[in-house]
């Protein structure tokens, strides 16, 4: 019976790792502006975030100091990566952004925008991002807008743009939209994206927990002046790092029947015993993908 159990569990584990989830990220970082004030942090922050995401299994598209055409082309490539595959989409923009009459725009690095009338044709409407993701076939969407800065457009007649970014009206299904600061607020550079890059690599925590960690760190480092905001329509918890996270050398937790039932009725025939030493504290019979991978792996080696 032990051999059949090991075989069954091994098959489940192998199947689990043989078909990795499709995960793709598009990071756009604009800092070297030709007609607006330059930003020192976006490119370096995006490179660090890109490495973190790549380590988590994401295929990363990194566009630095992109023109409008390059931004739109990268967005098309990004959307196409989910056709027929589904998966998790991670979009991050770091650079100048502006809202006018409730619409949000991302400013290309080479844009010449003397007034807000030119935004529609010389900037990228954030709705382009949302519509692309909503129609891409991606199953989970994480959108990060590190663009809640003061309005960069020249002062003068016709300027009605507001502070920060507004709440996005078009939202992809099963998505969370994350703002550098609360909607309508501005923020300081250098706090948010580094905190995000550090938090997402922590194994076994959900995106909700990631954002709580980031929010607390940014709030503390800004002396309470900046609080990242979010708008979530996620259907379930999302784990960006579901890799093994615990040392089981001292784990002595017995599997219970609720866990065994998920491995099949045949497994239930095996008597409980001292060799059912599998999942440690946090993952004891849990429902996350990480917990089951850990259980499968431990079971293979204890028999």
N, C-alpha and C positions, 0 to 999 in steps of 0.2 A: 504493500500500500504506500510505503514511503516513496518508492521509486516512481509510482504513478503520480503521486502528489507533486514530487519534484518536477516531473515531466510537464504536468499541467501548468504548474506555476511558471516554469521556465518558458513555456510557449507563450503564456500571457505576457511575461516580461519582455521577451524578444519581440513580440508583435507590437508592444507598446513603444519600443525604441526604434523599430524598423521603419516606421512611417512617421517621421517628425512633422510637426505642424508647420505649415507655411507661414513664415513670419517675415515681414518686410517693413523697412523704415525709410522715410524720406526726411532728411535733415537739411534745411535751408538756413544758411548763416550769412547775413549781410552786415558787414561792418565798415568796409572801405567805400564809403559813399562819395560820389563825384560832386553832387550838388547839395548835400545835406551834411550835417555834422557827423564825423566818423565815430564809430563805436569800437572800443578796444576789445571787448570781451567775446562777441559772438563766434568768431571762427575757432578760437581755442576751446571754447565751451562745447561747440558742436563736435569737434574732433574727439574730445574726451567722452562725450555722450555716445558718439558713433562706436568707439571702441567697446564701451560697456554693452551696448546693444548687440554688437557683433559677437561678443563673448557669450551672450545669451541665445545665440543662434539666429539672429536677425540678418537678413540680407540688407545691407545699408547703402543707400544712395546719399552721398554727401555733396551738396552744391554750395560752393563758397562764392560769395559776392556775385550772385547771379543777376543777369538781366531779366527783363520781363519774359522774353521769349524762352530763355533757359529755364526759368521757374515753371512756366507752363508745360514745357517739354518734359521736365523731370516729373511733374505731376501726372502727366499722361502715362509715362513709363511706370510710375508707382502704381497707378490704378490698374494697369494692364497685368501687373504681377499677381493679381488675385483672381483673374478670370479663370473659371473652371477649377480653381484650387481652394478658394476660401482662405481662411487664416486670420492672423492678427496684423492690423495695420497700425503703425506708429508714425505720426507726423509731428515734426517739431520745426517751428520757425523762430529764429532769433535775429532781430533787426528792428528797423523802424516800422511802425504801424500807425495808422490813424483811423479814426471813425468820423464819418460825416453823415448826418441825418440818420443815424442808427445803422449805417453800413460800415463794415470794417475793411480796410485795405492794407496789404503788405507792400512795402516800398522796395522796388528793385534797386540794386546798388548803383546803377547808372542812370536812374530816372531823373528826368528834368520835369518837375511839376511846379510851375510857378503859382498855381492856385488850384483850388479843389475841383474846378471844372474839368481838369485834365486827369483826375484820379481814375476814372472808369477806363480810360484807354492807355494809361501809362503805369498804373499800379496793378496789383493782383487782388481781386475781390476774394475775401475769405470764403465766400459762398462757392467759389470754384473748387476749393479744397473739399468742402462738405459734399457737394454734388458728385464730385469724382469718387469719393469714398462710398457714398451711398449707392452708387451704381456699379461699383467695382466687383462686388461679390465677396468682399471681406466680411468676416463674421464678427470680429471685434475691432473697435476703432478707438485709438487713443490719440487725441489731438492736443498738442501743447503749443501755446501762443506766448512766447517770451517777447512781447512787443508792447507792453503797457507803459510806454514812455510819453513824455510831453510831445505835443503836436509839432512835427518838424517843418511843416509848411511855412513859407514866409508870412510874416504878419502883413496885413493890409486889407484892402477892400475885398469882400467876397469870402473871407475866411470865416467859416462857421464851425470848423471841426472842433470836437469836444476832447476832453482829457481822457487818456486811456482808450480801451476798447470796450465796445458794448457787447451785450449778450448776443451770441450768434443765433439767428432765427432758424436757419436750416441746419438740421443735425442728422448725421448718419444713424442708422439703426445700431443698437447695442454699442453705445459710445460714451466716452467721457471727454469733456473739453476742459482743458486746464489753462488757467490764466496766470501770468506772472504776478498779478495783483488782482484784487477784486474788480469786477466789471466797473468801468467808469473811473478807476483810480490809476495813478501813475506809480512807478516803482523805481528802485535803484538797480543798477547793473551789478552782476557778480555774485548774487546770493542764490537765486532760484535754480538755474540749470546745474551748477556744480552740486548742489544738494540733491537734485533729482538723479544725477549720474551715480552718486554714491549710494542712494537708497534703492534703486532698482535692481542692483546686483545682489542684494541680500536675499538668500534663499528662503523659500517657503512663506513669504508674506505677500498679501494681495496688493493690487494697485491702490485700493482704499487705504491700506496701512502705509504704503509708500507715501501717499499724499499727506497723510497725517504727520508723518515724520518730517517731510519737506516743509510743511506749513509751520510746524513748531520751530524748526531750525531757522527758517527765513524770518519769522517773527522775532526770534531772539537776536539774530545778527543785525537786524534793522532797528533794534530797540523799540519794537512795537509799531514801526511806521509802515510796514508792508505785510500783508496777509494774502498769500496766493488764494485764488478762487477757483472753483470748479463747477461744472454742470454735468451731472451724471445721469445717463439713461441706460446704464449697464443692466443686463438681465441677470447676471450672476457674477460671482467674484472672479477676478482675472489675476493669474499668477504669471509674472514675466520670468521669474527664475524658479522653476519647479525642479531644480536639481537636488541631489542628495545633500542634506544639510546637517546631519547629526552623526556623532561618533557613537556607535552602538556597543562599544566594548563593555560598558557597564549597564546596558539596557536589559532589564529582566521583566518584560511585560508580556503577559500571555495573550495570545489571540483569543477573541471571543467569537461566539457563533454568528453574531451579526456580520462580522468581517468575513468569516469562512463562507457564509452563504453566498457572498458575492463572488466567490471563487468556484462555486458549483456544488451540487448536492453530494457528489462523490467524496469531496473533501470532508464533509461533515461526519463521515463514517470513521474518520481517524480519531482515536481517543485523544483528549487533551492531555498534555504531558509536559515534562520539564523542557523538552526541546522546542516548545512553542515560544521561544524567546525572540520577539521580533521588533515591535515598534516602540520607540521611546515616548516619553511623556506627551509632547505636543501632538504627535501623530497617532496616538493610540486609537486605532479603528476609525481614523478621520476619513473625510470624504474627498480631500484634495488629491489631485493627481500625484503630487509629491509623496504623500503618505503611502499610496499604493505602490509606487515604484520602489520606495524604501522597503516596504514589506516584502515585495517579490524578491528583491535582491538579497535581503537578509535570509529569507527562507531557502534560497538556493544554496547558500553557504553554510547553513547550520545543519543540513542533513548529511 
